[in-house]
Amino acid sequence: MNQRTLTVFIVFCLSLLFLASASLFTVYQTEKVLVFQFDEHKRTIESPGLHWKLPFIQRIVKYDRRLQGDTLLPLEVTAGDQKKNYY
């Protein structure tokens, strides 16, 4: 193998490694990930593990599921001792 072929092979391997690192990401158990493509929501990933995206086209937003709260509407509750007695 001559010097030029070796240089081309090394540049190709490095660019492939860079592309793989730009397209793979990890989702942990406590995270949810939103995938956006051109600022439009494409999918939501809730399962942990290694996932992929299109590099330079899609972007991801990670947020912690443990911080997510549910907003509940207030309910009117009548206590048991305030029953109306009909005789």
N, CA, C and O atoms as a Tinker XYZ file with bonds, in Angstrom:
   348  protein
     1  N      0.841000   -1.167000    0.000000    73     2
     2  CA     0.000000    0.000000    0.000000    64     1     3
     3  C      0.893000    1.239000    0.000000    63     2     4     5
     4  O      1.774000    1.377000    0.849000    81     3
     5  N      0.665000    2.121000   -0.941000    73     3     6
     6  CA     1.508000    3.321000   -1.000000    64     5     7
     7  C      0.971000    4.408000   -0.069000    63     6     8     9
     8  O     -0.081000    4.244000    0.549000    81     7
     9  N      1.685000    5.490000    0.020000    73     7    10
    10  CA     1.378000    6.572000    0.969000    64     9    11
    11  C      0.046000    7.244000    0.647000    63    10    12    13
    12  O     -0.708000    7.563000    1.566000    81    11
    13  N     -0.260000    7.463000   -0.608000    73    11    14
    14  CA    -1.498000    8.136000   -1.009000    64    13    15
    15  C     -2.712000    7.288000   -0.658000    63    14    16    17
    16  O     -3.697000    7.812000   -0.139000    81    15
    17  N     -2.660000    6.006000   -0.928000    73    15    18
    18  CA    -3.772000    5.112000   -0.624000    64    17    19
    19  C     -4.014000    5.032000    0.882000    63    18    20    21
    20  O     -5.160000    5.017000    1.332000    81    19
    21  N     -2.950000    4.984000    1.644000    73    19    22
    22  CA    -3.070000    4.943000    3.096000    64    21    23
    23  C     -3.691000    6.229000    3.639000    63    22    24    25
    24  O     -4.518000    6.180000    4.550000    81    23
    25  N     -3.303000    7.368000    3.093000    73    23    26
    26  CA    -3.861000    8.646000    3.519000    64    25    27
    27  C     -5.348000    8.735000    3.197000    63    26    28    29
    28  O     -6.134000    9.191000    4.028000    81    27
    29  N     -5.734000    8.315000    2.026000    73    27    30
    30  CA    -7.144000    8.317000    1.632000    64    29    31
    31  C     -7.943000    7.379000    2.530000    63    30    32    33
    32  O     -9.060000    7.708000    2.929000    81    31
    33  N     -7.391000    6.229000    2.847000    73    31    34
    34  CA    -8.072000    5.272000    3.717000    64    33    35
    35  C     -8.250000    5.840000    5.125000    63    34    36    37
    36  O     -9.314000    5.679000    5.722000    81    35
    37  N     -7.234000    6.495000    5.656000    73    35    38
    38  CA    -7.328000    7.080000    6.996000    64    37    39
    39  C     -8.340000    8.219000    7.018000    63    38    40    41
    40  O     -9.116000    8.320000    7.968000    81    39
    41  N     -8.358000    9.071000    6.011000    73    39    42
    42  CA    -9.328000   10.168000    5.940000    64    41    43
    43  C    -10.749000    9.613000    5.817000    63    42    44    45
    44  O    -11.672000   10.135000    6.442000    81    43
    45  N    -10.928000    8.571000    5.027000    73    43    46
    46  CA   -12.239000    7.944000    4.880000    64    45    47
    47  C    -12.709000    7.355000    6.213000    63    46    48    49
    48  O    -13.871000    7.532000    6.579000    81    47
    49  N    -11.847000    6.672000    6.932000    73    47    50
    50  CA   -12.211000    6.082000    8.233000    64    49    51
    51  C    -12.543000    7.161000    9.263000    63    50    52    53
    52  O    -13.485000    7.006000   10.041000    81    51
    53  N    -11.782000    8.244000    9.272000    73    51    54
    54  CA   -12.058000    9.328000   10.205000    64    53    55
    55  C    -13.376000   10.030000    9.900000    63    54    56    57
    56  O    -14.121000   10.388000   10.812000    81    55
    57  N    -13.660000   10.224000    8.625000    73    55    58
    58  CA   -14.929000   10.861000    8.264000    64    57    59
    59  C    -16.110000    9.945000    8.570000    63    58    60    61
    60  O    -17.178000   10.423000    8.952000    81    59
    61  N    -15.931000    8.640000    8.408000    73    59    62
    62  CA   -16.973000    7.679000    8.765000    64    61    63
    63  C    -17.204000    7.664000   10.271000    63    62    64    65
    64  O    -18.345000    7.576000   10.724000    81    63
    65  N    -16.154000    7.748000   11.027000    73    63    66
    66  CA   -16.252000    7.806000   12.483000    64    65    67
    67  C    -16.945000    9.088000   12.929000    63    66    68    69
    68  O    -17.771000    9.052000   13.841000    81    67
    69  N    -16.629000   10.208000   12.311000    73    67    70
    70  CA   -17.283000   11.477000   12.629000    64    69    71
    71  C    -18.772000   11.427000   12.301000    63    70    72    73
    72  O    -19.593000   11.911000   13.080000    81    71
    73  N    -19.125000   10.852000   11.167000    73    71    74
    74  CA   -20.523000   10.735000   10.761000    64    73    75
    75  C    -21.299000    9.831000   11.715000    63    74    76    77
    76  O    -22.449000   10.118000   12.048000    81    75
    77  N    -20.675000    8.745000   12.153000    73    75    78
    78  CA   -21.333000    7.841000   13.102000    64    77    79
    79  C    -21.544000    8.509000   14.448000    63    78    80    81
    80  O    -22.582000    8.313000   15.079000    81    79
    81  N    -20.578000    9.293000   14.893000    73    79    82
    82  CA   -20.731000    9.966000   16.181000    64    81    83
    83  C    -21.763000   11.090000   16.113000    63    82    84    85
    84  O    -22.355000   11.442000   17.133000    81    83
    85  N    -21.985000   11.651000   14.937000    73    83    86
    86  CA   -22.990000   12.701000   14.773000    64    85    87
    87  C    -24.397000   12.134000   14.626000    63    86    88    89
    88  O    -25.371000   12.868000   14.795000    81    87
    89  N    -24.527000   10.849000   14.318000    73    87    90
    90  CA   -25.852000   10.290000   14.089000    64    89    91
    91  C    -26.328000    9.353000   15.196000    63    90    92    93
    92  O    -27.514000    9.023000   15.229000    81    91
    93  N    -25.467000    8.916000   16.091000    73    91    94
    94  CA   -25.869000    8.025000   17.175000    64    93    95
    95  C    -25.974000    8.796000   18.483000    63    94    96    97
    96  O    -25.171000    9.690000   18.754000    81    95
    97  N    -26.972000    8.444000   19.294000    73    95    98
    98  CA   -27.117000    9.055000   20.610000    64    97    99
    99  C    -27.732000    8.042000   21.563000    63    98   100   101
   100  O    -28.351000    7.066000   21.138000    81    99
   101  N    -27.553000    8.284000   22.855000    73    99   102
   102  CA   -28.015000    7.372000   23.894000    64   101   103
   103  C    -29.160000    8.013000   24.671000    63   102   104   105
   104  O    -29.109000    9.188000   25.033000    81   103
   105  N    -30.190000    7.212000   24.917000    73   103   106
   106  CA   -31.310000    7.642000   25.746000    64   105   107
   107  C    -31.250000    6.833000   27.031000    63   106   108   109
   108  O    -31.234000    5.603000   27.001000    81   107
   109  N    -31.217000    7.540000   28.167000    73   107   110
   110  CA   -31.180000    6.873000   29.463000    64   109   111
   111  C    -32.598000    6.619000   29.971000    63   110   112   113
   112  O    -33.561000    7.152000   29.420000    81   111
   113  N    -32.726000    5.807000   31.019000    73   111   114
   114  CA   -34.040000    5.416000   31.541000    64   113   115
   115  C    -34.829000    6.593000   32.079000    63   114   116   117
   116  O    -36.059000    6.564000   32.070000    81   115
   117  N    -34.161000    7.609000   32.538000    73   115   118
   118  CA   -34.844000    8.751000   33.138000    64   117   119
   119  C    -35.088000    9.875000   32.139000    63   118   120   121
   120  O    -35.484000   10.969000   32.541000    81   119
   121  N    -34.865000    9.638000   30.853000    73   119   122
   122  CA   -34.988000   10.689000   29.845000    64   121   123
   123  C    -36.055000   10.367000   28.815000    63   122   124   125
   124  O    -36.394000    9.209000   28.575000    81   123
   125  N    -36.567000   11.417000   28.221000    73   123   126
   126  CA   -37.366000   11.340000   27.005000    64   125   127
   127  C    -36.649000   12.200000   25.977000    63   126   128   129
   128  O    -36.004000   13.187000   26.331000    81   127
   129  N    -36.756000   11.836000   24.717000    73   127   130
   130  CA   -36.078000   12.579000   23.656000    64   129   131
   131  C    -37.087000   12.942000   22.580000    63   130   132   133
   132  O    -37.855000   12.096000   22.122000    81   131
   133  N    -37.076000   14.195000   22.188000    73   131   134
   134  CA   -37.869000   14.659000   21.058000    64   133   135
   135  C    -36.941000   14.825000   19.870000    63   134   136   137
   136  O    -35.882000   15.440000   19.988000    81   135
   137  N    -37.327000   14.287000   18.735000    73   135   138
   138  CA   -36.531000   14.390000   17.508000    64   137   139
   139  C    -37.218000   15.379000   16.575000    63   138   140   141
   140  O    -38.381000   15.201000   16.213000    81   139
   141  N    -36.494000   16.414000   16.193000    73   139   142
   142  CA   -37.000000   17.440000   15.291000    64   141   143
   143  C    -36.250000   17.378000   13.971000    63   142   144   145
   144  O    -35.033000   17.194000   13.932000    81   143
   145  N    -37.006000   17.537000   12.895000    73   143   146
   146  CA   -36.398000   17.612000   11.564000    64   145   147
   147  C    -36.856000   18.924000   10.950000    63   146   148   149
   148  O    -38.044000   19.110000   10.685000    81   147
   149  N    -35.925000   19.824000   10.724000    73   147   150
   150  CA   -36.205000   21.167000   10.229000    64   149   151
   151  C    -37.237000   21.853000   11.125000    63   150   152   153
   152  O    -38.192000   22.451000   10.629000    81   151
   153  N    -37.045000   21.765000   12.440000    73   151   154
   154  CA   -37.904000   22.362000   13.474000    64   153   155
   155  C    -39.343000   21.854000   13.440000    63   154   156   157
   156  O    -40.257000   22.562000   13.861000    81   155
   157  N    -39.547000   20.667000   12.956000    73   155   158
   158  CA   -40.853000   20.014000   12.973000    64   157   159
   159  C    -40.711000   18.705000   13.735000    63   158   160   161
   160  O    -39.807000   17.916000   13.460000    81   159
   161  N    -41.607000   18.474000   14.697000    73   159   162
   162  CA   -41.517000   17.277000   15.530000    64   161   163
   163  C    -41.745000   16.030000   14.677000    63   162   164   165
   164  O    -42.754000   15.927000   13.980000    81   163
   165  N    -40.806000   15.084000   14.732000    73   163   166
   166  CA   -40.921000   13.843000   13.968000    64   165   167
   167  C    -41.304000   12.664000   14.843000    63   166   168   169
   168  O    -42.179000   11.880000   14.474000    81   167
   169  N    -40.658000   12.523000   16.009000    73   167   170
   170  CA   -40.968000   11.384000   16.868000    64   169   171
   171  C    -40.517000   11.671000   18.291000    63   170   172   173
   172  O    -39.700000   12.556000   18.548000    81   171
   173  N    -41.079000   10.889000   19.206000    73   171   174
   174  CA   -40.708000   10.948000   20.616000    64   173   175
   175  C    -40.153000    9.591000   20.995000    63   174   176   177
   176  O    -40.771000    8.564000   20.712000    81   175
   177  N    -39.001000    9.575000   21.628000    73   175   178
   178  CA   -38.358000    8.322000   22.023000    64   177   179
   179  C    -38.390000    8.228000   23.540000    63   178   180   181
   180  O    -37.857000    9.087000   24.242000    81   179
   181  N    -39.028000    7.164000   24.036000    73   179   182
   182  CA   -39.124000    6.950000   25.478000    64   181   183
   183  C    -38.343000    5.720000   25.929000    63   182   184   185
   184  O    -38.064000    5.575000   27.119000    81   183
   185  N    -37.991000    4.842000   25.011000    73   183   186
   186  CA   -37.292000    3.615000   25.379000    64   185   187
   187  C    -35.792000    3.873000   25.492000    63   186   188   189
   188  O    -35.206000    4.526000   24.628000    81   187
   189  N    -35.171000    3.362000   26.554000    73   187   190
   190  CA   -33.733000    3.580000   26.719000    64   189   191
   191  C    -32.926000    2.759000   25.724000    63   190   192   193
   192  O    -33.374000    1.717000   25.245000    81   191
   193  N    -31.735000    3.246000   25.424000    73   191   194
   194  CA   -30.845000    2.511000   24.529000    64   193   195
   195  C    -30.156000    3.423000   23.533000    63   194   196   197
   196  O    -30.194000    4.648000   23.651000    81   195
   197  N    -29.532000    2.804000   22.560000    73   195   198
   198  CA   -28.805000    3.520000   21.515000    64   197   199
   199  C    -29.748000    3.739000   20.331000    63   198   200   201
   200  O    -30.355000    2.792000   19.831000    81   199
   201  N    -29.866000    4.982000   19.892000    73   199   202
   202  CA   -30.754000    5.335000   18.789000    64   201   203
   203  C    -29.969000    6.153000   17.763000    63   202   204   205
   204  O    -28.841000    6.576000   18.018000    81   203
   205  N    -30.590000    6.366000   16.594000    73   203   206
   206  CA   -29.906000    7.090000   15.540000    64   205   207
   207  C    -30.790000    8.213000   15.017000    63   206   208   209
   208  O    -32.010000    8.187000   15.174000    81   207
   209  N    -30.154000    9.196000   14.395000    73   207   210
   210  CA   -30.825000   10.307000   13.740000    64   209   211
   211  C    -30.047000   10.658000   12.475000    63   210   212   213
   212  O    -28.908000   10.225000   12.300000    81   211
   213  N    -30.650000   11.421000   11.619000    73   211   214
   214  CA   -29.958000   11.880000   10.423000    64   213   215
   215  C    -29.059000   13.053000   10.799000    63   214   216   217
   216  O    -29.558000   14.077000   11.267000    81   215
   217  N    -27.764000   12.932000   10.611000    73   215   218
   218  CA   -26.869000   14.012000   11.040000    64   217   219
   219  C    -27.078000   15.276000   10.208000    63   218   220   221
   220  O    -27.294000   15.215000    8.998000    81   219
   221  N    -27.007000   16.419000   10.885000    73   219   222
   222  CA   -27.108000   17.747000   10.296000    64   221   223
   223  C    -28.499000   18.063000    9.755000    63   222   224   225
   224  O    -28.718000   19.180000    9.286000    81   223
   225  N    -29.450000   17.128000    9.801000    73   223   226
   226  CA   -30.822000   17.371000    9.361000    64   225   227
   227  C    -31.761000   17.323000   10.564000    63   226   228   229
   228  O    -32.649000   18.164000   10.705000    81   227
   229  N    -31.558000   16.341000   11.416000    73   227   230
   230  CA   -32.382000   16.195000   12.607000    64   229   231
   231  C    -31.604000   16.641000   13.832000    63   230   232   233
   232  O    -30.383000   16.506000   13.900000    81   231
   233  N    -32.340000   17.175000   14.798000    73   231   234
   234  CA   -31.732000   17.521000   16.078000    64   233   235
   235  C    -32.587000   16.920000   17.181000    63   234   236   237
   236  O    -33.771000   16.647000   16.984000    81   235
   237  N    -31.982000   16.718000   18.335000    73   235   238
   238  CA   -32.693000   16.100000   19.441000    64   237   239
   239  C    -32.729000   17.056000   20.626000    63   238   240   241
   240  O    -31.832000   17.876000   20.823000    81   239
   241  N    -33.796000   16.921000   21.407000    73   239   242
   242  CA   -33.939000   17.664000   22.656000    64   241   243
   243  C    -34.219000   16.641000   23.738000    63   242   244   245
   244  O    -35.224000   15.931000   23.692000    81   243
   245  N    -33.320000   16.568000   24.719000    73   243   246
   246  CA   -33.474000   15.630000   25.822000    64   245   247
   247  C    -34.048000   16.374000   27.023000    63   246   248   249
   248  O    -33.669000   17.509000   27.309000    81   247
   249  N    -34.981000   15.704000   27.728000    73   247   250
   250  CA   -35.421000   16.259000   28.994000    64   249   251
   251  C    -35.692000   15.129000   29.974000    63   250   252   253
   252  O    -35.985000   13.995000   29.594000    81   251
   253  N    -35.583000   15.479000   31.238000    73   251   254
   254  CA   -35.676000   14.502000   32.311000    64   253   255
   255  C    -37.141000   14.218000   32.622000    63   254   256   257
   256  O    -37.918000   15.136000   32.886000    81   255
   257  N    -37.510000   12.945000   32.588000    73   255   258
   258  CA   -38.877000   12.551000   32.896000    64   257   259
   259  C    -39.229000   12.789000   34.353000    63   258   260   261
   260  O    -40.396000   12.999000   34.686000    81   259
   261  N    -38.236000   12.757000   35.217000    73   259   262
   262  CA   -38.497000   12.916000   36.647000    64   261   263
   263  C    -38.937000   14.328000   36.979000    63   262   264   265
   264  O    -39.565000   14.543000   38.016000    81   263
   265  N    -38.630000   15.290000   36.136000    73   263   266
   266  CA   -39.014000   16.667000   36.382000    64   265   267
   267  C    -40.378000   17.011000   35.808000    63   266   268   269
   268  O    -40.906000   18.095000   36.058000    81   267
   269  N    -40.941000   16.106000   35.051000    73   267   270
   270  CA   -42.213000   16.363000   34.405000    64   269   271
   271  C    -43.330000   16.255000   35.432000    63   270   272   273
   272  O    -43.457000   15.236000   36.110000    81   271
   273  N    -44.124000   17.283000   35.545000    73   271   274
   274  CA   -45.239000   17.270000   36.485000    64   273   275
   275  C    -46.555000   17.293000   35.741000    63   274   276   277
   276  O    -46.636000   17.765000   34.607000    81   275
   277  N    -47.556000   16.793000   36.370000    73   275   278
   278  CA   -48.890000   16.813000   35.780000    64   277   279
   279  C    -49.671000   17.969000   36.384000    63   278   280   281
   280  O    -49.690000   18.146000   37.602000    81   279
   281  N    -50.299000   18.732000   35.551000    73   279   282
   282  CA   -51.122000   19.825000   36.015000    64   281   283
   283  C    -52.547000   19.310000   36.108000    63   282   284   285
   284  O    -53.160000   18.957000   35.100000    81   283
   285  N    -53.062000   19.270000   37.311000    73   283   286
   286  CA   -54.414000   18.779000   37.534000    64   285   287
   287  C    -55.343000   19.950000   37.783000    63   286   288   289
   288  O    -54.973000   20.928000   38.433000    81   287
   289  N    -56.541000   19.841000   37.264000    73   287   290
   290  CA   -57.536000   20.870000   37.499000    64   289   291
   291  C    -58.075000   20.721000   38.912000    63   290   292   293
   292  O    -58.208000   19.600000   39.404000    81   291
   293  N    -58.384000   21.825000   39.569000    73   291   294
   294  CA   -58.929000   21.712000   40.929000    64   293   295
   295  C    -60.318000   21.086000   40.893000    63   294   296   297
   296  O    -61.125000   21.382000   40.011000    81   295
   297  N    -60.582000   20.224000   41.858000    73   295   298
   298  CA   -61.872000   19.557000   41.967000    64   297   299
   299  C    -62.585000   20.039000   43.207000    63   298   300   301
   300  O    -61.965000   20.274000   44.244000    81   299
   301  N    -63.879000   20.182000   43.096000    73   299   302
   302  CA   -64.674000   20.567000   44.253000    64   301   303
   303  C    -65.075000   19.297000   44.991000    63   302   304   305
   304  O    -65.724000   18.417000   44.426000    81   303
   305  N    -64.690000   19.213000   46.236000    73   303   306
   306  CA   -64.928000   18.009000   47.021000    64   305   307
   307  C    -65.791000   18.371000   48.221000    63   306   308   309
   308  O    -65.523000   19.336000   48.937000    81   307
   309  N    -66.819000   17.584000   48.416000    73   307   310
   310  CA   -67.674000   17.765000   49.582000    64   309   311
   311  C    -67.254000   16.765000   50.639000    63   310   312   313
   312  O    -67.190000   15.564000   50.379000    81   311
   313  N    -66.968000   17.260000   51.826000    73   311   314
   314  CA   -66.553000   16.372000   52.905000    64   313   315
   315  C    -67.727000   15.510000   53.360000    63   314   316   317
   316  O    -68.888000   15.882000   53.187000    81   315
   317  N    -67.413000   14.364000   53.938000    73   315   318
   318  CA   -68.449000   13.420000   54.352000    64   317   319
   319  C    -69.329000   13.935000   55.468000    63   318   320   321
   320  O    -70.477000   13.503000   55.570000    81   319
   321  N    -68.852000   14.835000   56.312000    73   319   322
   322  CA   -69.660000   15.318000   57.427000    64   321   323
   323  C    -70.549000   16.489000   57.029000    63   322   324   325
   324  O    -71.274000   17.022000   57.870000    81   323
   325  N    -70.508000   16.898000   55.771000    73   323   326
   326  CA   -71.350000   17.997000   55.321000    64   325   327
   327  C    -72.536000   17.497000   54.501000    63   326   328   329
   328  O    -73.069000   18.227000   53.666000    81   327
   329  N    -72.945000   16.258000   54.740000    73   327   330
   330  CA   -74.085000   15.700000   54.018000    64   329   331
   331  C    -75.366000   16.373000   54.484000    63   330   332   333
   332  O    -75.521000   16.734000   55.651000    81   331
   333  N    -76.248000   16.523000   53.562000    73   331   334
   334  CA   -77.557000   17.059000   53.918000    64   333   335
   335  C    -78.412000   15.913000   54.401000    63   334   336   337
   336  O    -78.488000   14.859000   53.771000    81   335
   337  N    -79.046000   16.136000   55.518000    73   335   338
   338  CA   -79.918000   15.108000   56.088000    64   337   339
   339  C    -81.349000   15.454000   55.767000    63   338   340   341
   340  O    -81.829000   16.542000   56.087000    81   339
   341  N    -82.011000   14.544000   55.147000    73   339   342
   342  CA   -83.423000   14.712000   54.836000    64   341   343
   343  C    -84.204000   13.779000   55.751000    63   342   344   345
   344  O    -83.999000   12.565000   55.740000    81   343
   345  N    -85.135000   14.381000   56.570000    73   343   346
   346  CA   -85.941000   13.562000   57.488000    64   345   347
   347  C    -87.312000   13.345000   56.944000    63   346   348
   348  O    -88.130000   12.680000   57.580000    81   347
